Amino acid sequence: MIVRLLRTYASVAKCLSAVVVLVLSLAGTQPGLAENGQGGLILSWEPADADIAKAATIDRAGTALVPALLMALEQEDVVIVNDPDVRLHVETAAGEQSAGGPNPRLTITGDLNVGTEAQGLIGRLAKALASAPAVGTADGKVLAMPMAKDGQNFVTPEGGPVHLGWSGGEAPYSLIFDINGRRKELATTREQSIDFDIPKEATNRFSVIVKDRARKRVRVDFHMRKQTATVPDAILSAPGSPRFKAMLETAWLAQRLNGMWRIHTIRLLRNGDSEQSFEARFTAFLEAGGMF
């Protein structure tokens, strides 16, 4: 009996020893993981139409990676820009930093911690932009406006001209304002987009009707709001550069209420002063009816 107990204890001790070794081994890898944790995020590059796969690369411990919008960068990654006319902008623990021109290399250091909610929002957006839908319809004869939300589309009095884009149908297109049941012509165009100012008499609700030559039509209903939706503190308080914080706020607004603020977000992006890759890609994504 004693012999059996001793053998059992020996077996248990052997298993415990193996577990301890495994735990210590894993613990030994943690500093390495911490040293190479997330240290940065690719914000944008300019010019927006640069072939970034040829213009720049990310060196990660000897492995060359192709840069992508909102790509997470590890500590010790090296951003290398080979094209002297390209600038690549990265959010880091020290704020926004850039590589390119006279400073073609940027080594990522520090731990970028923007908070759980902001990180989740950026993660969803990065995944969505990587598989952005294409503008258009399966049948080119179908008149459609993917950027518009069925039902209400919220806009505010301020923000500059409103942009509408559509696909399909047959030119020319007639655009009509419907304000409180009274209609007036907005424009006639052969293009598949228009920028317009909100009429002063549209103080509550109004609609824009697009008709093509074959009298197919699509109607967009707008609801005026005094101001945009309030961004939650978890997003507003996220640390980061002005560009990064603006990106967070814009992304949050775009997906608010299942797309009711999408047209207004496009309006803000188009009327902004930035023409870099993120703004261009995000605008195209929203105009195609993208959600994330």
ZIBELCOR-V742215 format. One record per helix or strand of 3 or more residues. SS is the DSSP state (h for helix, s for strand). FROM is the first residue (numbers start at 0). TO is the last residue. If there is no record, write none. Layout:
ss: [SS:SS]
from: [FROM:FROM]
to: [TO:TO]
This chain:
ss: [h:s:h:s:s:s:s:s:s:s:h:s:s:s:s:s:s:s:h:h:h:h:h]
from: [1:37:51:55:62:71:77:86:94:104:115:151:161:172:181:192:204:216:232:241:255:261:276]
to: [34:45:54:59:64:73:80:91:99:106:129:155:164:178:188:195:210:224:235:253:258:269:286]
